[in-house]
Structures are given as C-alpha cells and as structure tokens.
Amino acid sequence: MADYPERYRGSYVPFEQMTFDIRREGRGWHGDEFEKSYWAMPEKMEATDGKLYYDEEERLKMLGALLENIGVDRAIRFGDPAVWKAAIAALDG
C-alpha cells in the first residue's frame, strides 16, 4: 500500500464532514475528487472485535466509498430484499 502523501498526513477528515455522491449506478472518482476521497479513507484495513476497521466512523467511510463505486442497484442485491424495504419504510415513517 502506498504511503500517505505528506500533505495528507495528520489531516484527519471526520465522517460528518464527508460528502458522498451515491447513485444507482456505480462510478469512479477522478481528479481532485479521487485525491480528496481516497486519502480520507482509513490508512489500513484492520479488524477489532470481529468487525472490519477500527471504529464505526471508519466503517461508514468505507461503506460510503464502496457505495459510490458500486452503486445502489448492485448493493441492494446483498441480503434479503425485505430487510432493505423495511429500512426504507422506516425512513418514511
């Protein structure tokens, strides 16, 4: 894995300050968006208490990035569709 560029070292980006452009169809990052998104991700993959990454914030960053890259149409094929529908219904209710 490449080292973090010097300009990004120590430049922690809280999850709450990140924005994701999640669409139905996945897409790649380009130019400045790639730099900003890639270097805001956790520096390395690790597991703690049976979960990937160090904490919930790191997991949410990775999930957002992956959803941008694969798109919602592919993501909803994982798991039981009834679970996705119930989660969406809870948003509306």
VOFIRO-36696 format. One line per 10 residues: number of its first residue (from 0); their letters; for each residue z, x negated, y negated of N, C-alpha, C. Coordinates in nm, 2 decimals. Layout:
<rs>
NUM = A = Z/X/Y/Z/X/Y/Z/X/Y ~ ...
</rs>
This chain:
<rs>
0 = MADYPERYRG = 0.00/-0.08/0.12/0.00/0.00/0.00/0.00/-0.09/-0.12 ~ -0.08/-0.05/-0.22/-0.09/-0.13/-0.34/0.04/-0.12/-0.42 ~ 0.08/-0.23/-0.49/0.19/-0.23/-0.58/0.17/-0.14/-0.69 ~ 0.27/-0.08/-0.75/0.26/0.00/-0.87/0.21/-0.09/-0.98 ~ 0.12/-0.05/-1.06/0.08/-0.13/-1.18/0.20/-0.15/-1.27 ~ 0.20/-0.26/-1.34/0.31/-0.29/-1.43/0.34/-0.18/-1.53 ~ 0.23/-0.12/-1.58/0.25/-0.02/-1.69/0.32/0.11/-1.63 ~ 0.32/0.13/-1.50/0.38/0.25/-1.45/0.52/0.22/-1.39 ~ 0.56/0.10/-1.37/0.69/0.07/-1.32/0.80/0.12/-1.41 ~ 0.89/0.18/-1.35/1.00/0.24/-1.43/0.97/0.36/-1.51
10 = SYVPFEQMTF = 0.85/0.41/-1.49/0.80/0.53/-1.57/0.81/0.65/-1.48 ~ 0.94/0.68/-1.45/0.96/0.80/-1.36/0.92/0.93/-1.43 ~ 0.85/1.01/-1.35/0.80/1.14/-1.41/0.87/1.25/-1.33 ~ 0.96/1.33/-1.40/1.03/1.44/-1.33/0.93/1.54/-1.29 ~ 0.96/1.61/-1.18/0.87/1.72/-1.13/0.85/1.82/-1.23 ~ 0.95/1.86/-1.31/0.94/1.96/-1.41/0.84/1.93/-1.52 ~ 0.81/1.80/-1.54/0.71/1.76/-1.64/0.57/1.75/-1.58 ~ 0.55/1.76/-1.45/0.42/1.75/-1.39/0.35/1.88/-1.40 ~ 0.22/1.88/-1.41/0.14/2.00/-1.41/0.04/1.98/-1.29 ~ 0.01/2.09/-1.22/-0.08/2.08/-1.11/-0.19/2.18/-1.14
20 = DIRREGRGWH = -0.31/2.15/-1.10/-0.43/2.24/-1.11/-0.47/2.28/-0.97 ~ -0.39/2.37/-0.91/-0.42/2.41/-0.77/-0.51/2.52/-0.77 ~ -0.62/2.51/-0.70/-0.73/2.61/-0.69/-0.75/2.65/-0.55 ~ -0.83/2.75/-0.53/-0.86/2.80/-0.40/-0.93/2.69/-0.32 ~ -1.02/2.62/-0.38/-1.09/2.51/-0.31/-1.03/2.38/-0.36 ~ -1.01/2.29/-0.26/-0.96/2.16/-0.29/-1.05/2.08/-0.38 ~ -0.99/1.98/-0.45/-1.06/1.89/-0.54/-1.00/1.76/-0.55 ~ -1.08/1.66/-0.58/-1.03/1.52/-0.60/-0.99/1.50/-0.75 ~ -0.91/1.39/-0.77/-0.87/1.35/-0.90/-0.97/1.25/-0.95 ~ -1.00/1.24/-1.08/-1.09/1.15/-1.14/-1.04/1.09/-1.27
30 = GDEFEKSYWA = -1.07/0.97/-1.29/-1.04/0.90/-1.42/-0.89/0.90/-1.45 ~ -0.86/0.94/-1.57/-0.72/0.94/-1.62/-0.63/1.04/-1.53 ~ -0.69/1.15/-1.49/-0.61/1.24/-1.40/-0.57/1.17/-1.28 ~ -0.66/1.09/-1.22/-0.62/1.01/-1.10/-0.50/0.92/-1.13 ~ -0.52/0.84/-1.23/-0.41/0.75/-1.27/-0.28/0.82/-1.29 ~ -0.28/0.92/-1.37/-0.16/1.00/-1.40/-0.09/1.06/-1.28 ~ -0.18/1.12/-1.19/-0.12/1.19/-1.07/-0.08/1.09/-0.96 ~ -0.16/1.00/-0.93/-0.13/0.91/-0.83/-0.01/0.83/-0.85 ~ 0.01/0.78/-0.97/0.13/0.69/-1.00/0.25/0.77/-1.02 ~ 0.24/0.90/-1.03/0.36/0.99/-1.04/0.42/1.02/-0.91
40 = MPEKMEATDG = 0.35/0.99/-0.80/0.39/1.02/-0.67/0.50/0.92/-0.62 ~ 0.58/0.96/-0.52/0.68/0.87/-0.47/0.61/0.74/-0.43 ~ 0.68/0.63/-0.45/0.62/0.50/-0.42/0.60/0.47/-0.27 ~ 0.68/0.53/-0.19/0.66/0.51/-0.04/0.71/0.63/0.03 ~ 0.65/0.64/0.15/0.69/0.76/0.24/0.82/0.72/0.32 ~ 0.91/0.80/0.32/1.04/0.78/0.40/1.09/0.91/0.45 ~ 1.19/0.90/0.54/1.25/1.03/0.59/1.40/1.02/0.58 ~ 1.46/1.13/0.54/1.60/1.14/0.52/1.65/1.27/0.58 ~ 1.74/1.27/0.67/1.80/1.39/0.74/1.69/1.48/0.80 ~ 1.59/1.41/0.86/1.48/1.49/0.93/1.37/1.54/0.84
50 = KLYYDEEERL = 1.38/1.51/0.71/1.28/1.56/0.61/1.20/1.44/0.55 ~ 1.07/1.46/0.52/1.00/1.36/0.46/1.04/1.34/0.32 ~ 1.03/1.22/0.27/1.07/1.18/0.14/1.22/1.19/0.11 ~ 1.26/1.13/0.00/1.40/1.11/-0.03/1.47/1.24/-0.07 ~ 1.40/1.32/-0.15/1.47/1.45/-0.20/1.36/1.56/-0.22 ~ 1.41/1.67/-0.26/1.33/1.79/-0.28/1.23/1.77/-0.39 ~ 1.26/1.70/-0.49/1.17/1.67/-0.60/1.05/1.59/-0.55 ~ 1.07/1.49/-0.47/0.96/1.41/-0.42/0.88/1.49/-0.33 ~ 0.94/1.58/-0.25/0.86/1.66/-0.16/0.78/1.76/-0.23 ~ 0.83/1.81/-0.34/0.75/1.91/-0.43/0.63/1.84/-0.49
60 = KMLGALLENI = 0.65/1.71/-0.54/0.54/1.64/-0.60/0.43/1.62/-0.50 ~ 0.46/1.58/-0.38/0.36/1.56/-0.27/0.30/1.69/-0.23 ~ 0.37/1.79/-0.22/0.31/1.92/-0.19/0.21/1.97/-0.30 ~ 0.25/1.95/-0.42/0.16/1.99/-0.53/0.03/1.91/-0.53 ~ 0.05/1.78/-0.50/-0.07/1.69/-0.50/-0.16/1.73/-0.38 ~ -0.10/1.75/-0.26/-0.18/1.79/-0.15/-0.25/1.92/-0.17 ~ -0.18/2.02/-0.23/-0.24/2.15/-0.25/-0.36/2.14/-0.35 ~ -0.35/2.05/-0.45/-0.47/2.02/-0.53/-0.58/1.97/-0.45 ~ -0.55/1.88/-0.36/-0.66/1.81/-0.29/-0.72/1.90/-0.18 ~ -0.64/1.98/-0.11/-0.70/2.06/0.00/-0.73/2.21/-0.04
70 = GVDRAIRFGD = -0.67/2.26/-0.14/-0.69/2.39/-0.19/-0.61/2.50/-0.11 ~ -0.59/2.61/-0.18/-0.51/2.72/-0.12/-0.57/2.78/0.00 ~ -0.70/2.80/0.00/-0.77/2.86/0.11/-0.74/2.79/0.24 ~ -0.74/2.66/0.24/-0.70/2.58/0.36/-0.55/2.58/0.39 ~ -0.47/2.58/0.29/-0.33/2.57/0.31/-0.27/2.69/0.38 ~ -0.33/2.81/0.34/-0.27/2.93/0.40/-0.30/2.95/0.54 ~ -0.38/2.86/0.60/-0.41/2.87/0.74/-0.30/2.81/0.83 ~ -0.21/2.74/0.76/-0.09/2.69/0.83/0.01/2.79/0.84 ~ 0.06/2.82/0.96/0.17/2.91/0.98/0.12/3.06/0.99 ~ 0.22/3.15/1.00/0.20/3.29/1.02/0.15/3.35/0.88
80 = PAVWKAAIAA = 0.04/3.42/0.88/-0.01/3.49/0.76/0.10/3.59/0.70 ~ 0.17/3.65/0.79/0.27/3.74/0.74/0.38/3.68/0.66 ~ 0.41/3.55/0.68/0.51/3.48/0.60/0.45/3.45/0.46 ~ 0.32/3.41/0.45/0.26/3.40/0.32/0.26/3.53/0.25 ~ 0.22/3.64/0.31/0.21/3.77/0.25/0.35/3.81/0.20 ~ 0.45/3.79/0.28/0.59/3.82/0.23/0.63/3.74/0.11 ~ 0.60/3.61/0.11/0.63/3.53/-0.01/0.56/3.58/-0.13 ~ 0.44/3.62/-0.12/0.36/3.67/-0.24/0.42/3.80/-0.28 ~ 0.45/3.88/-0.19/0.51/4.02/-0.22/0.64/4.00/-0.29 ~ 0.72/3.89/-0.26/0.85/3.87/-0.32/0.82/3.82/-0.47
90 = LDG = 0.71/3.76/-0.50/0.68/3.72/-0.63/0.65/3.84/-0.72 ~ 0.59/3.94/-0.66/0.55/4.06/-0.73/0.67/4.15/-0.75 ~ 0.77/4.14/-0.66/0.88/4.24/-0.66/0.99/4.19/-0.74
</rs>
